[in-house]
């Protein structure tokens, strides 16, 4: 179980899912991320002598660049291993792979197809493992997303006394799962709108409902777009993820009515205070996307490029949220 102790700058062993964190832990991570964002040379020797390996089965822009850059910014060294052709476990057992890596490396950062592979790596190695994406969760993205909203709403995750409301529209996938975890943990009301049959996993819904009791948040899962009315942010993701190419045609047909366009953003903005929103777009719901986006598919160009779109803020915040995470997991006590 991850922890955050004042006496030692370590979260604990691994980050496989945001279920391993507490709300106080996430808030402290955000405070650290804000400090690192304000001063990119802060803690520049925190990971001195630390070697991290990036194992990627899936293609990446943001995850690879932010982790490679981030490790270096904190004084460590990163080694990238491309496993896009040969999956983990094909050439040798995951156990043997993990046991080798722990003799050389101080941290394993893995972007893989299967959550089972992430868990197997963590089980068989004594060095920390960070989930940089799996089929079930994307915890680093979830941290960056809620850190972005935290910058607008503050630690209370409220605006003018009203709990932040976040609507996710699209596929109830790995990104949706981690967004749900982080939002409900921090006390934000979460609405998930999907076509029938594409809702988030019931076990993840149950986990998030358990977060709602102590945080005061609510969680709504709906198949109706009108449920997105009156939300501070609207989030979407691609309808066809890597590994789902064989179902692309069916998915695009099923999701066609769930495109985030200006009409949906207008609906979401109903009732928002005029003081809420991105610079130049007061009173408007924020638009969020983890990227890459299929412009003209799950989101229209005018929404992607609108002044209320914070997609590039989210991308930037991947760096700072992950740096905060690595700092608390890996930094030497004197750093």
C-alpha positions in Angstrom: 0.0 0.0 0.0 1.4 3.4 -0.9 1.9 5.9 1.9 3.2 9.4 2.4 5.1 9.9 5.6 6.5 13.2 6.6 9.7 11.5 8.0 10.5 10.0 4.6 9.9 11.2 1.2 8.5 8.0 -0.1 5.1 6.9 -1.2 6.0 3.3 -0.8 6.6 0.5 -3.2 4.5 0.9 -6.4 1.8 2.8 -8.2 -0.3 0.3 -10.0 -3.7 2.0 -9.5 -4.9 5.1 -7.8 -6.8 2.9 -5.4 -3.4 2.6 -3.6 -3.5 6.3 -2.7 -5.4 8.4 -0.2 -6.9 11.9 -0.7 -4.3 13.4 1.6 -1.5 11.7 -0.3 -2.9 13.0 -3.6 -3.2 16.5 -2.3 0.4 16.5 -1.1 1.5 15.2 -4.5 -0.3 18.2 -6.1 1.4 20.6 -3.7 4.7 19.1 -4.8 3.7 19.2 -8.4 2.8 22.9 -8.1 6.2 23.7 -6.6 8.0 21.8 -9.3 6.0 23.5 -12.0 6.8 26.9 -10.5 10.5 26.1 -10.4 11.7 23.3 -12.7 15.1 23.2 -11.1 13.6 22.5 -7.7 14.9 19.1 -6.4 17.2 18.8 -9.4 19.4 16.4 -7.6 16.6 14.4 -5.8 17.1 11.4 -8.0 20.9 11.6 -8.3 22.2 8.1 -8.7 18.7 6.7 -9.6 18.3 4.6 -12.8 14.8 4.1 -14.2 13.9 1.8 -17.1 10.9 2.7 -19.3 9.3 -0.4 -20.7 6.8 0.5 -23.5 4.7 -2.0 -25.4 2.5 0.8 -26.7 3.4 3.8 -28.8 3.7 7.1 -26.9 4.5 10.8 -27.2 3.4 12.4 -23.8 4.2 9.4 -21.5 7.7 8.7 -22.9 8.8 12.3 -23.2 7.5 13.4 -19.8 9.0 10.4 -18.0 12.4 10.6 -19.8 12.5 14.4 -19.3 11.3 14.2 -15.7 13.8 11.6 -14.5 16.6 13.8 -16.0 15.1 17.0 -14.4 15.3 15.3 -11.0 18.9 14.2 -11.6 18.3 10.6 -12.5 18.9 8.6 -15.7 16.2 6.9 -17.8 16.7 4.0 -20.2 14.0 3.3 -22.8 13.1 -0.2 -23.9 10.8 -0.6 -27.0 8.6 -3.6 -26.6 6.2 -2.7 -29.3 7.2 -5.8 -31.4 8.0 -8.3 -28.7 5.5 -8.3 -25.8 6.7 -8.8 -22.2 6.6 -12.5 -21.4 7.2 -13.7 -25.0 10.9 -14.1 -24.9 11.2 -14.9 -21.3 9.0 -15.2 -18.3 7.9 -11.8 -16.7 9.3 -13.1 -13.4 12.8 -13.6 -14.9 12.6 -10.2 -16.6 11.7 -8.5 -13.4 14.4 -10.3 -11.4 17.0 -9.2 -13.8 15.9 -5.6 -13.9 15.9 -5.3 -10.1 19.6 -6.1 -10.0 20.4 -3.1 -12.2 17.6 -0.5 -11.9 16.0 1.5 -9.2 12.6 1.9 -10.7 10.5 0.3 -13.5 8.0 2.4 -15.5 5.9 0.3 -17.7 3.3 1.1 -20.4 1.7 -2.2 -21.3 -1.4 -3.8 -22.8 -2.3 -5.8 -19.7 -2.8 -4.8 -16.1 -1.8 -8.4 -15.2 1.7 -7.8 -16.6 2.1 -4.7 -14.4 1.0 -6.6 -11.4 3.3 -9.5 -12.2 6.3 -7.2 -12.6 5.5 -5.6 -9.2 5.0 -8.9 -7.5 8.4 -10.3 -8.7 10.6 -7.3 -8.1 11.8 -5.4 -5.1 12.1 -2.0 -6.9 9.1 0.3 -7.4 6.9 -0.2 -10.4 4.9 2.7 -11.9 2.0 2.0 -14.2 2.4 4.3 -17.2 -0.8 2.8 -18.7 -2.5 -0.6 -18.9 -5.8 -1.8 -20.3 -7.5 -1.1 -17.0 -5.9 2.0 -15.6 -3.9 5.1 -16.4 -3.1 6.5 -13.0 -0.5 9.0 -14.1 -3.0 10.6 -16.5 -5.6 10.7 -13.7 -3.2 12.6 -11.4 -2.4 15.1 -14.2 -6.1 15.6 -15.0 -7.1 16.3 -11.4 -4.0 18.4 -10.8 -5.2 20.5 -13.8 -8.6 21.0 -12.2 -6.9 21.6 -8.8 -5.2 24.5 -10.4 -8.6 26.1 -11.2 -10.5 25.0 -8.1 -7.9 24.8 -5.4 -7.5 22.2 -2.7 -11.2 22.3 -1.8 -12.1 21.1 -5.3 -15.0 23.6 -5.2 -16.0 26.8 -6.9 -18.0 29.4 -5.0 -19.0 26.8 -2.5 -20.1 24.3 -5.0 -18.4 20.9 -5.5 -16.6 20.5 -8.8 -18.6 18.5 -11.3 -16.7 16.5 -14.0 -18.5 14.8 -16.9 -16.7 12.1 -18.9 -18.3 11.3 -22.2 -17.3 8.3 -24.3 -15.8 4.9 -23.6 -15.7 3.7 -20.0 -12.0 2.7 -20.5 -8.7 2.9 -18.5 -8.6 6.7 -18.6 -12.2 6.9 -17.4 -11.4 4.5 -14.6 -8.4 6.5 -13.2 -10.3 9.8 -13.7 -13.2 8.4 -11.6 -10.8 7.2 -8.9 -9.1 10.5 -8.5 -12.2 12.7 -8.8 -14.3 10.8 -6.3 -11.4 10.5 -3.9 -10.9 14.3 -3.9 -14.6 15.1 -3.5 -15.5 16.0 -7.0 -18.9 14.9 -8.4 -18.4 12.6 -11.3 -20.8 11.8 -14.2 -19.9 9.1 -16.7 -21.9 9.1 -20.0 -21.4 6.1 -22.3 -23.3 4.1 -24.9 -25.0 1.0 -23.4 -22.5 -1.8 -23.0 -19.5 0.5 -22.8 -19.9 1.6 -19.1 -16.9 1.5 -16.8 -16.2 -1.8 -15.1 -18.6 -2.5 -12.2 -15.7 -3.2 -9.8 -14.2 0.2 -10.5 -17.7 1.8 -10.0 -17.9 0.1 -6.6 -14.4 1.3 -5.7 -15.4 4.9 -6.6 -18.7 4.7 -4.7 -16.6 3.7 -1.6 -14.6 6.9 -2.1 -17.8 9.0 -2.2 -18.8 8.3 1.3 -15.8 10.0 3.1 -15.2 12.7 0.4 -18.9 13.8 -0.1 -18.7 13.2 -3.9 -21.3 11.6 -6.0 -21.0 9.2 -9.0 -23.5 9.0 -11.7 -23.3 6.5 -14.6 -25.7 7.3 -17.5 -26.3 6.5 -21.2 -28.0 9.9 -21.8 -26.1 13.0 -23.0 -28.4 15.3 -21.0 -26.7 14.0 -17.9 -23.7 16.2 -18.8 -25.6 19.4 -18.1 -24.2 21.8 -15.5 -20.6 20.5 -15.2 -17.3 22.4 -14.7 -15.5 20.1 -17.1 -16.2 17.7 -20.0 -13.7 15.0 -20.7 -13.5 12.6 -23.6 -11.0 10.1 -25.0 -10.6 8.3 -28.3 -13.3 5.8 -29.2 -10.8 3.2 -30.5 -7.7 2.5 -28.4 -4.6 0.7 -29.4 -5.4 -3.0 -29.6 -9.0 -2.4 -30.7 -8.5 -1.8 -34.4 -10.6 -4.9 -35.2 -13.7 -3.2 -33.7 -13.1 0.3 -35.1 -16.1 0.3 -37.4 -18.5 -0.9 -34.8 -17.3 1.4 -32.2 -17.5 4.5 -34.4 -21.1 3.6 -35.2 -22.1 3.0 -31.6 -20.3 6.2 -30.3 -21.4 8.5 -33.1 -24.0 10.3 -31.0 -21.5 10.8 -28.2 -19.2 13.3 -30.0 -18.2 16.3 -27.9 -19.3 19.3 -30.0 -20.2 22.9 -29.2 -23.8 22.0 -28.4 -22.7 19.6 -25.7 -20.2 22.1 -24.3 -23.0 24.7 -24.2 -25.2 22.2 -22.3 -22.4 21.5 -19.8 -21.9 25.2 -19.2 -25.5 25.8 -18.1 -25.6 27.2 -14.6 -21.9 27.8 -14.2 -20.7 30.9 -12.4 -19.3 33.6 -14.6 -16.1 33.5 -12.6 -15.4 29.9 -13.6 -13.4 28.9 -16.6 -10.2 29.3 -18.5 -8.8 32.8 -19.3 -10.8 34.3 -22.0 -13.7 31.9 -21.5 -15.5 32.7 -18.2 -18.6 30.9 -17.3 -17.7 28.0 -19.7 -17.1 24.4 -18.9 -13.5 23.3 -19.5 -12.9 20.8 -22.3 -10.4 18.0 -21.4 -8.8 15.2 -23.4 -5.8 13.0 -22.5 -4.6 13.0 -26.2 -4.0 11.9 -28.8 -7.3 13.1 -30.2 -9.1 12.0 -33.3 -10.3 15.4 -34.4 -13.7 15.3 -36.0 -14.4 11.9 -34.4 -14.8 12.0 -30.6 -14.4 15.8 -30.6 -14.9 18.6 -33.1 -12.1 21.0 -34.1 -13.9 24.1 -32.7 -14.0 22.5 -29.2 -10.4 21.3 -29.3 -9.2 24.7 -30.2 -11.6 26.8 -28.1 -10.3 29.1 -25.3 -11.9 26.8 -22.8 -9.9 23.8 -24.0 -7.2 22.8 -21.5 -5.8 19.8 -23.3 -2.3 21.2 -23.6 -2.4 22.1 -19.9 -3.1 18.5 -19.1 -0.3 17.4 -21.3 2.1 19.8 -19.6 0.9 18.6 -16.2 1.8 15.0 -17.0 5.4 16.1 -16.4 4.8 17.9 -13.1 2.5 15.3 -11.6 4.8 12.4 -12.6 7.8 14.3 -11.2 6.0 14.8 -7.9 5.2 11.1 -7.9 8.8 10.0 -8.6 10.1 12.5 -6.1 8.0 11.0 -3.3 8.7 7.4 -4.3 12.4 7.6 -5.1 14.1 10.7 -3.6 16.9 10.2 -1.2 15.9 11.4 2.4 18.4 14.3 2.1 17.1 15.5 -1.3 
